[in-house]
Amino acid sequence: MKVNKTLSLDYSIVQELKSMNNQSAFVNAAILKRMSGIKGVDKDIDTRILMRALYARLDCPAFLKKALDLELKR
């Protein structure tokens, strides 16, 4: 059974999701992976997705955010 749910997401994540065919399936899989306790990074994940995730972290240093911002705007 599927349930519609409204969530708040970072703008950069929403922009990345717009390029995906099945956004719901991707978000569902990501949440299931996180809840299952799997640690680490999927080696097949796109580099730009990793950069956006790092950019969204609160503990990401400002100088790194500037570099990521420049790269992500290309």
N, C-alpha and C positions, 0 to 999 in steps of 0.2 A: 504494500500500500504506500502511496506517495502522499505527502502533505506539503502544501505551499507554506513557506515561511519567509518573513521579511527580515533581512539582516543588514547591518551597516558594514560596508567594506571600504577600505582605502581606495581613493580615486585611481591610483596606479593599478590596483588589482582589477578594478572594473574595466579599465582600458584593455588590460591583457585578456580578460575573459571575453571581451567583445569579438576577439579574433577567433574564438573557438566555436566549433559547430555545436557541441552539446555541453553548454555551460553547467547545467544541473548535474550531469554525470561526472564532470570533472570535479566540481565542488564536493559532491557526495563521496567520490573516491578519496579526495584529499582529507576529508573529515574522518572517514573510516580508517585511513592509514594512520592519521594522528591518534585516534582513539584506541587503535590496536597496540599502541606502544612501540611501533617501529621507529627506530632512531636512525639518524643519518640522512644523507641526501641521495635521491635517486640519480644514478649516473646518466640516465637518459633524459633528464630534464633540460630544457632549453636554457642556455646561458642568460638570455635576457630575463627570463622568469626568475632565475636566481638573483640577478642584479636588482630586480624590482622588489623581491622579498627582502634582500639586505637593506635596500633603501628605506623600506617601511619599518624596519626595526628601530625601536627607541634608543638602543645602545649603539647605533651606527654613528661613528664620528663624523663631524661636520665636513672635514676635508674629503672624506670618502664619499659622502653624499654629493658633494660638488662634482667629483669625478664621475660618479654614477649618473648624475643628472646630465652631464655633458654627453656621455656615451649613449644614454637612453634617448636623447633628443635627436640622434643621428639617424 
